[in-house]
Amino acid sequence: MKIKKSKKYVSKSLRILMFLLILLAIIFLGLLLMFRLFVSTFKDDVIDLNLAAAKMRLTSKVFSLTENGNYKEYQKVFSNENRIWVSFEKIPKHMKDAIIAIEDKRFYKHGGIDFIRISSAFANVIIGNKSHGGSSLTQQLVKNITEDSEVSFSRKLREMARAVRLEERSSKDEILESYLNIANFGSGHGVQTAAESFYGKNIWECDIIESAAIAAVTQNPRKYNPLVNPEENKKRREVVINEMFFQKKITKSEYENALKISKNMKFLNSSSAKNKSINGVIRNWYIEMLCRDIINDLASKYKIKKNLAEDILYSGGLKIYACVDPYAQQVAEETVLDKVIMPKDPDLEFACTIVDYTGRILATIGSSKPKNANLIYDRANIARRQPGSTIKPIAVYAPAINMGVFTYSSKIPDKPLKIDIDGTGNFKDWPENWYKNYFGEVILQWAIEKSANAPAAQILNMIGSNVSYRFLNQDLGLKSLDSSDANSLAALAAGGTHMGVTTLEMTAAFQIFGSGGKYHKPKSYFYVTDKEGKIILDNRYNSHSIQAISTESAYVLNRLLRQVIVGPEGTGKNANINDWEIIGKTGTTTDDFDSWFIGASPYSVVGIWTGYDKPKRIKEKSVAMRIFKNITTKLLLNYKGEHEFICPDGVVVMPYCKETGFLSTPECTNTSIGYYTSANLPPFCHKHNVPAASTQPPPDL
């Protein structure tokens, strides 16, 4: 009786189990059908775009604009040694076997997704064991060539769909070739880069254990890099060799020989490949900036990783229509070699950016030393330094005058504010003027000419630091500023910003003083086409071009900055160029760690920074002005335009009383000429019947 009950119980259990298995199978098939439907409707060309570009190996060309409006070839951009594509035939079989053995042993059997591997990984997680990844090589390739890296189920689903579509469009050999050329192997991307970096040889010259050592890296490029952690690589490469033997990809004698060699493997020094040139060609500072911009823009627009954007640039046969002015770049580069112009101290660094009034970057230099390597530190476009007083015209005087709160000749308190500098409630007098005293009240024009600190702080305190911060960050593109600068008088009135600013940002911001108040986001290229001539990036219709301040306010500020150059108290006198109107502003930071001059002619704005990489006091403070004058003088030799800035109709030119700052009357004896917007004229000094204001200078001027 018990036996019958037992048999009945077992039979019932089997039926339940069978039912559950059938139910699971139905659910699985349903999910599989839903996934196939998702794959069939999945619209995505990112993978195809990137793989095609990565394989091209076509030289891209840079074109510069000529005087007659045509383009001519300027330079070529070649593939970097850090990403070298090798054809499938040249990659040795044991390299292919090694990566398949350790990463995806059923690679040639699945359709892009290894469900057995995924199930195994999932089961290991459930029981608490350390799990290998569940992604196939195809999925890993997809992840390597997209920016889609969020940690979510939807991202994993997209990755799987892309993997299936890739398998449908490409052969297994094509996928494996792409993976071996794109994956990160610790010293760059691709097995050829790894072979050169680790052994100083080509991948087709590598033996079994050398290939295993390369394959070992990809799971964790930092941990298993043999140049960084040789012992960790040894453990991992021997796991690879074991897998190759277990999967019968190598013989027993090959396996034993590989383990024997593995005990004492030698690798190159980790610094041997640093700063190597591209195909023996040293790129100038402009081309490096240009390449960096294109890589970033491609990555952003097409949602791809930067290493793939590099492949598109260096190997895609692109045509790049650059903003560079070859003459301006040549002048800037020759300046670096001029021992009379450059600082006597060889450690004193400098940066230079030249921008025209449409935002076009004409030239750039990132060091005081001749450029003798690629991918080195760029002080013009990457380094951030404190701007000192060069920030005053854009952070203080521009918004103040544009708001109509102050005029060219407004009287400003030249006295310190009471500031709780350290947040302890201990209020102190701030800021101190560089001339070590205070004059009580001064004319705004004099404050700029003299580069006075206290009047700038007083004005900023009146208009509000938040107003200044928004103007700089949103209107003038100073993205290096951070939120801590928004409420900091020291940052915005004296240039003591939290993170510093770049020479490019500052030079581009000064555009507004010669462009009628318009700010154009600086650009290194006009547009870029693919090898077929299709435009893939376009800067010609710059979306970030705004009227930052009015045309009239811009000219008033232009005249204020002119006094910095020609005024009796002007701090920029040494930058003046005969027969040309030059405007500009000097800037020196606390303890003389940074020295700036940003100046402009009717042709362009030239920004110069000098200082040390490890900040210390600068002795040669006049270097920035000297470099500016030398460069600008040569640039103007080729400029056929106006020698002066054009005064707009809405600007009123009138004499003012230097004692009151008001428009002068016949009773005023101490006067000067002021520039005002017609909507914001000061009152007359006394209540007398006087002629109506004129938009032209008086006849005797």
ZAMARGU-4260 file (C-alpha; in steps of 0.2 Angstrom, whole numbers, plus 5000, padded with zeros to 4 digits):
<rodrens>
0) 5000/5000/5000 | 5014/5012/5004 | 5023/5008/4988 | 5007/5012/4978 | 5006/5029/4987
5) 5024/5033/4984 | 5022/5029/4966 | 5007/5040/4965 | 5016/5054/4974 | 5031/5053/4962
10) 5020/5052/4947 | 5011/5068/4953 | 5027/5077/4956 | 5034/5073/4939 | 5018/5080/4931
15) 5020/5096/4941 | 5038/5097/4936 | 5034/5093/4918 | 5020/5107/4918 | 5032/5119/4926
20) 5045/5115/4913 | 5033/5117/4899 | 5027/5134/4906 | 5045/5140/4908 | 5048/5135/4890
25) 5033/5144/4884 | 5038/5159/4894 | 5055/5158/4887 | 5049/5156/4869 | 5037/5171/4872
30) 5051/5182/4878 | 5062/5176/4864 | 5049/5181/4851 | 5047/5198/4859 | 5065/5200/4859
35) 5066/5196/4840 | 5052/5208/4837 | 5062/5221/4846 | 5077/5217/4836 | 5068/5218/4820
40) 5061/5235/4824 | 5077/5242/4832 | 5083/5257/4822 | 5101/5259/4825 | 5116/5264/4813
45) 5129/5268/4826 | 5137/5251/4825 | 5139/5251/4806 | 5145/5269/4805 | 5159/5266/4818
50) 5165/5249/4811 | 5165/5256/4794 | 5175/5271/4799 | 5187/5261/4810 | 5192/5249/4796
55) 5194/5263/4782 | 5212/5267/4786 | 5211/5283/4774 | 5221/5298/4778 | 5210/5313/4783
60) 5215/5331/4776 | 5214/5348/4784 | 5210/5363/4773 | 5213/5381/4777 | 5204/5396/4770
65) 5213/5407/4757 | 5211/5426/4755 | 5200/5424/4739 | 5188/5413/4749 | 5194/5396/4742
70) 5202/5382/4752 | 5219/5374/4750 | 5226/5359/4759 | 5235/5364/4775 | 5240/5347/4783
75) 5236/5329/4784 | 5231/5319/4800 | 5237/5302/4801 | 5233/5287/4812 | 5240/5287/4829
80) 5252/5273/4834 | 5240/5270/4849 | 5227/5263/4837 | 5233/5253/4822 | 5221/5242/4813
85) 5227/5225/4808 | 5218/5214/4795 | 5211/5197/4800 | 5224/5188/4790 | 5238/5196/4799
90) 5232/5192/4816 | 5240/5175/4821 | 5228/5160/4824 | 5234/5158/4842 | 5229/5176/4846
95) 5211/5173/4840 | 5211/5157/4849 | 5217/5165/4865 | 5203/5178/4865 | 5190/5166/4861
100) 5195/5153/4874 | 5195/5166/4888 | 5181/5177/4883 | 5168/5168/4872 | 5172/5149/4869
105) 5155/5147/4859 | 5158/5162/4848 | 5157/5153/4832 | 5141/5144/4837 | 5129/5158/4844
110) 5120/5172/4835 | 5127/5186/4845 | 5121/5181/4862 | 5127/5166/4872 | 5112/5161/4882
115) 5122/5147/4890 | 5135/5159/4896 | 5122/5171/4902 | 5113/5157/4912 | 5129/5152/4919
120) 5133/5169/4925 | 5116/5172/4932 | 5117/5155/4941 | 5134/5159/4949 | 5127/5176/4955
125) 5112/5167/4963 | 5123/5154/4973 | 5135/5168/4978 | 5150/5162/4967 | 5161/5174/4958
130) 5155/5175/4941 | 5163/5178/4924 | 5154/5190/4913 | 5139/5185/4903 | 5142/5195/4887
135) 5148/5188/4871 | 5162/5195/4861 | 5149/5203/4850 | 5141/5211/4864 | 5158/5217/4871
140) 5162/5224/4854 | 5145/5234/4854 | 5149/5241/4871 | 5167/5246/4865 | 5160/5256/4851
145) 5145/5265/4859 | 5143/5278/4873 | 5129/5267/4879 | 5136/5263/4896 | 5122/5266/4909
150) 5119/5252/4921 | 5101/5247/4917 | 5091/5233/4910 | 5086/5244/4895 | 5104/5247/4891
155) 5108/5228/4891 | 5093/5225/4880 | 5099/5238/4868 | 5116/5230/4868 | 5109/5213/4865
160) 5098/5219/4850 | 5113/5228/4843 | 5124/5212/4844 | 5111/5202/4835 | 5109/5215/4821
165) 5128/5215/4820 | 5129/5197/4818 | 5116/5197/4804 | 5126/5210/4794 | 5143/5204/4797
170) 5153/5188/4797 | 5160/5180/4812 | 5178/5184/4806 | 5173/5202/4803 | 5167/5204/4821
175) 5182/5195/4828 | 5194/5206/4818 | 5184/5222/4824 | 5185/5216/4842 | 5204/5212/4841
180) 5207/5230/4834 | 5195/5240/4845 | 5195/5232/4862 | 5206/5240/4876 | 5222/5230/4879
185) 5230/5241/4892 | 5241/5252/4882 | 5229/5258/4869 | 5216/5250/4858 | 5219/5234/4848
190) 5231/5219/4848 | 5244/5228/4837 | 5246/5242/4849 | 5247/5230/4863 | 5261/5220/4854
195) 5271/5236/4851 | 5269/5242/4868 | 5272/5226/4878 | 5286/5218/4866 | 5291/5231/4853
200) 5285/5219/4839 | 5271/5217/4827 | 5256/5206/4833 | 5260/5193/4819 | 5277/5190/4827
205) 5270/5186/4844 | 5270/5168/4850 | 5257/5158/4860 | 5261/5164/4877 | 5263/5182/4871
210) 5246/5182/4863 | 5239/5174/4879 | 5247/5189/4889 | 5238/5201/4878 | 5221/5191/4879
215) 5223/5191/4898 | 5222/5210/4899 | 5205/5214/4891 | 5195/5208/4907 | 5203/5222/4917
220) 5215/5233/4907 | 5222/5241/4922 | 5224/5226/4934 | 5231/5214/4921 | 5242/5226/4911
225) 5259/5218/4912 | 5268/5234/4911 | 5259/5239/4927 | 5255/5223/4936 | 5267/5209/4929
230) 5262/5196/4942 | 5243/5199/4940 | 5246/5197/4921 | 5256/5181/4924 | 5241/5173/4934
235) 5229/5178/4921 | 5239/5173/4906 | 5241/5156/4913 | 5222/5154/4915 | 5221/5159/4897
240) 5234/5145/4892 | 5224/5132/4903 | 5208/5137/4894 | 5217/5135/4877 | 5223/5118/4881
245) 5207/5112/4889 | 5197/5118/4873 | 5210/5109/4862 | 5216/5125/4853 | 5235/5120/4857
250) 5244/5104/4859 | 5251/5097/4876 | 5269/5101/4871 | 5263/5119/4866 | 5254/5121/4882
255) 5270/5115/4893 | 5282/5126/4883 | 5270/5141/4885 | 5270/5139/4904 | 5288/5137/4904
260) 5291/5153/4895 | 5278/5162/4906 | 5288/5160/4921 | 5301/5173/4915 | 5293/5184/4902
265) 5301/5201/4898 | 5291/5216/4894 | 5296/5234/4888 | 5298/5248/4900 | 5281/5257/4902
270) 5287/5274/4897 | 5295/5268/4881 | 5280/5273/4870 | 5277/5290/4878 | 5276/5306/4867
275) 5279/5296/4851 | 5275/5306/4835 | 5262/5301/4823 | 5271/5293/4809 | 5286/5304/4813
280) 5276/5320/4810 | 5274/5332/4825 | 5257/5341/4824 | 5257/5359/4828 | 5247/5366/4842
285) 5232/5371/4831 | 5230/5353/4823 | 5231/5345/4840 | 5217/5357/4846 | 5207/5354/4830
290) 5208/5335/4832 | 5203/5336/4850 | 5188/5346/4845 | 5183/5335/4831 | 5184/5319/4842
295) 5174/5327/4856 | 5161/5333/4843 | 5159/5316/4834 | 5158/5307/4851 | 5144/5319/4856
300) 5134/5320/4840 | 5135/5301/4836 | 5135/5295/4854 | 5151/5285/4852 | 5166/5282/4862
305) 5181/5294/4860 | 5192/5280/4854 | 5180/5276/4839 | 5179/5295/4836 | 5198/5295/4834
310) 5196/5281/4822 | 5184/5291/4811 | 5195/5306/4812 | 5212/5297/4808 | 5206/5283/4797
315) 5190/5289/4789 | 5197/5300/4775 | 5188/5315/4782 | 5190/5333/4774 | 5191/5346/4788
320) 5188/5364/4783 | 5198/5372/4797 | 5197/5390/4804 | 5216/5391/4805 | 5225/5406/4798
325) 5241/5398/4792 | 5250/5415/4792 | 5244/5419/4810 | 5249/5401/4816 | 5266/5404/4808
330) 5269/5421/4816 | 5264/5413/4833 | 5276/5398/4831 | 5290/5409/4825 | 5288/5420/4841
335) 5292/5405/4851 | 5309/5404/4843 | 5313/5422/4845 | 5325/5424/4859 | 5323/5443/4859
340) 5304/5442/4862 | 5303/5427/4873 | 5307/5426/4892 | 5325/5425/4897 | 5319/5412/4910
345) 5317/5395/4901 | 5305/5389/4914 | 5293/5403/4911 | 5279/5396/4901 | 5266/5405/4890
350) 5250/5402/4880 | 5243/5412/4866 | 5226/5412/4857 | 5221/5422/4843 | 5202/5424/4838
355) 5193/5435/4826 | 5177/5444/4828 | 5166/5429/4822 | 5173/5417/4834 | 5186/5409/4822
360) 5201/5403/4831 | 5215/5409/4820 | 5230/5402/4829 | 5235/5394/4846 | 5251/5390/4855
365) 5252/5380/4871 | 5270/5382/4877 | 5285/5394/4877 | 5296/5379/4871 | 5296/5373/4853
370) 5284/5358/4851 | 5294/5342/4849 | 5281/5329/4853 | 5263/5325/4851 | 5249/5325/4864
375) 5258/5336/4876 | 5251/5348/4889 | 5242/5362/4881 | 5242/5378/4891 | 5231/5388/4879
380) 5216/5376/4878 | 5217/5365/4893 | 5227/5373/4907 | 5216/5384/4919 | 5224/5399/4928
385) 5218/5414/4938 | 5214/5428/4926 | 5218/5443/4938 | 5212/5460/4932 | 5209/5454/4914
390) 5192/5448/4921 | 5186/5466/4926 | 5181/5472/4909 | 5170/5456/4906 | 5164/5452/4924
395) 5161/5470/4931 | 5162/5484/4918 | 5153/5476/4904 | 5137/5471/4913 | 5137/5487/4923
400) 5137/5499/4908 | 5126/5488/4898 | 5113/5488/4912 | 5114/5507/4912 | 5119/5508/4930
405) 5135/5517/4926 | 5143/5527/4912 | 5160/5530/4905 | 5163/5544/4918 | 5153/5539/4933
410) 5161/5543/4950 | 5165/5526/4959 | 5170/5524/4977 | 5189/5520/4978 | 5188/5513/4996
415) 5188/5495/5002 | 5173/5485/5007 | 5170/5476/5024 | 5171/5458/5019 | 5170/5442/5029
420) 5183/5434/5019 | 5185/5418/5028 | 5167/5416/5034 | 5172/5418/5053 | 5163/5434/5056
425) 5179/5443/5056 | 5176/5457/5043 | 5191/5465/5035 | 5195/5479/5023 | 5195/5471/5005
430) 5202/5473/4992 | 5219/5482/4993 | 5224/5492/4977 | 5240/5488/4970 | 5245/5506/4972
435) 5243/5503/4991 | 5231/5518/4995 | 5213/5524/4991 | 5208/5540/4983 | 5190/5541/4990
440) 5181/5544/4973 | 5187/5541/4956 | 5180/5542/4938 | 5176/5524/4931 | 5187/5527/4916
445) 5202/5531/4927 | 5198/5515/4937 | 5200/5504/4922 | 5215/5513/4915 | 5224/5512/4932
450) 5217/5494/4935 | 5211/5499/4952 | 5204/5484/4963 | 5193/5493/4975 | 5182/5503/4962
455) 5179/5486/4953 | 5174/5478/4969 | 5162/5492/4973 | 5153/5491/4956 | 5152/5472/4957
460) 5144/5473/4975 | 5131/5485/4968 | 5126/5475/4953 | 5127/5458/4961 | 5140/5444/4959
465) 5126/5433/4953 | 5122/5444/4938 | 5141/5445/4934 | 5142/5426/4935 | 5127/5422/4924
470) 5134/5435/4911 | 5151/5426/4911 | 5145/5408/4911 | 5130/5409/4900 | 5133/5423/4888
475) 5152/5423/4887 | 5156/5405/4888 | 5167/5404/4903 | 5162/5386/4908 | 5178/5384/4919
480) 5169/5395/4932 | 5160/5385/4945 | 5146/5388/4957 | 5157/5394/4971 | 5162/5408/4960
485) 5144/5414/4958 | 5144/5423/4975 | 5163/5427/4976 | 5168/5445/4974 | 5186/5440/4975
490) 5183/5428/4960 | 5174/5441/4949 | 5181/5457/4954 | 5199/5452/4956 | 5200/5436/4946
495) 5203/5424/4960 | 5192/5411/4953 | 5191/5394/4961 | 5197/5383/4946 | 5204/5396/4934
500) 5200/5400/4916 | 5208/5395/4900 | 5217/5407/4888 | 5204/5402/4874 | 5189/5407/4885
505) 5196/5424/4890 | 5202/5428/4873 | 5185/5423/4865 | 5176/5433/4879 | 5185/5449/4874
510) 5177/5448/4856 | 5162/5458/4862 | 5173/5474/4863 | 5177/5474/4844 | 5162/5464/4837
515) 5148/5476/4842 | 5144/5466/4858 | 5141/5450/4849 | 5149/5434/4857 | 5152/5419/4845
520) 5157/5403/4853 | 5175/5400/4847 | 5177/5387/4834 | 5192/5378/4826 | 5183/5372/4810
525) 5170/5377/4799 | 5163/5360/4794 | 5169/5342/4791 | 5164/5330/4778 | 5166/5311/4776
530) 5175/5303/4762 | 5160/5304/4751 | 5158/5323/4754 | 5143/5322/4766 | 5144/5335/4779
535) 5145/5326/4796 | 5149/5341/4807 | 5145/5359/4804 | 5150/5375/4813 | 5146/5387/4800
540) 5129/5392/4807 | 5135/5393/4825 | 5120/5391/4837 | 5130/5400/4851 | 5131/5417/4844
545) 5122/5430/4854 | 5121/5449/4857 | 5129/5448/4874 | 5129/5467/4876 | 5122/5481/4865
550) 5132/5488/4851 | 5133/5505/4859 | 5139/5498/4876 | 5152/5488/4867 | 5159/5503/4859
555) 5159/5513/4876 | 5169/5499/4884 | 5180/5498/4868 | 5185/5517/4872 | 5188/5513/4890
560) 5200/5499/4886 | 5208/5511/4873 | 5213/5522/4888 | 5222/5507/4896 | 5234/5508/4881
565) 5235/5527/4878 | 5230/5535/4894 | 5243/5543/4906 | 5240/5530/4919 | 5237/5516/4907
570) 5245/5499/4913 | 5246/5493/4894 | 5256/5507/4887 | 5269/5495/4881 | 5257/5486/4870
575) 5253/5501/4859 | 5256/5500/4840 | 5258/5516/4830 | 5245/5520/4817 | 5233/5507/4824
580) 5220/5507/4837 | 5224/5494/4850 | 5213/5491/4866 | 5217/5479/4880 | 5219/5474/4898
585) 5233/5469/4909 | 5231/5456/4923 | 5242/5450/4937 | 5237/5438/4951 | 5241/5438/4969
590) 5259/5435/4973 | 5263/5438/4954 | 5260/5420/4950 | 5251/5424/4933 | 5253/5438/4921
595) 5241/5442/4907 | 5238/5453/4892 | 5223/5452/4882 | 5223/5465/4868 | 5213/5468/4852
600) 5216/5477/4835 | 5202/5479/4822 | 5208/5462/4815 | 5208/5451/4830 | 5209/5448/4848
605) 5226/5441/4855 | 5226/5433/4872 | 5243/5430/4881 | 5246/5421/4898 | 5263/5419/4906
610) 5268/5409/4922 | 5275/5393/4928 | 5268/5376/4928 | 5271/5375/4947 | 5266/5393/4952
615) 5279/5405/4959 | 5282/5423/4958 | 5286/5430/4940 | 5300/5442/4938 | 5297/5446/4920
620) 5280/5454/4921 | 5281/5463/4904 | 5283/5448/4894 | 5265/5446/4890 | 5263/5463/4882
625) 5279/5461/4873 | 5273/5445/4865 | 5257/5453/4861 | 5264/5468/4852 | 5276/5457/4842
630) 5263/5445/4836 | 5250/5459/4833 | 5262/5470/4823 | 5266/5456/4811 | 5247/5451/4809
635) 5243/5468/4804 | 5255/5468/4790 | 5243/5457/4781 | 5227/5465/4786 | 5219/5477/4773
640) 5204/5483/4784 | 5201/5498/4795 | 5215/5504/4807 | 5202/5511/4819 | 5186/5504/4827
645) 5170/5511/4820 | 5159/5522/4831 | 5141/5517/4830 | 5127/5530/4827 | 5120/5527/4845
650) 5135/5533/4854 | 5136/5551/4860 | 5154/5559/4862 | 5154/5573/4874 | 5166/5582/4886
655) 5163/5578/4904 | 5169/5586/4920 | 5183/5576/4928 | 5178/5583/4945 | 5160/5577/4945
660) 5159/5564/4931 | 5144/5574/4923 | 5143/5582/4906 | 5154/5598/4906 | 5147/5615/4905
665) 5157/5631/4901 | 5161/5633/4919 | 5170/5617/4920 | 5189/5619/4918 | 5195/5601/4921
670) 5187/5591/4907 | 5190/5576/4896 | 5180/5567/4882 | 5168/5553/4886 | 5158/5541/4877
675) 5140/5537/4881 | 5125/5527/4875 | 5111/5539/4869 | 5100/5531/4881 | 5111/5533/4896
680) 5119/5551/4897 | 5124/5559/4913 | 5117/5575/4918 | 5126/5591/4915 | 5137/5598/4929
685) 5127/5613/4932 | 5109/5619/4927 | 5113/5630/4912 | 5106/5632/4895 | 5118/5622/4884
690) 5118/5615/4866 | 5110/5598/4864 | 5121/5583/4864 | 5130/5579/4848 | 5135/5562/4841
695) 5151/5569/4835 | 5166/5575/4844 | 5168/5594/4846 | 5177/5603/4832 | 5192/5607/4842
700) 5196/5588/4846
</rodrens>
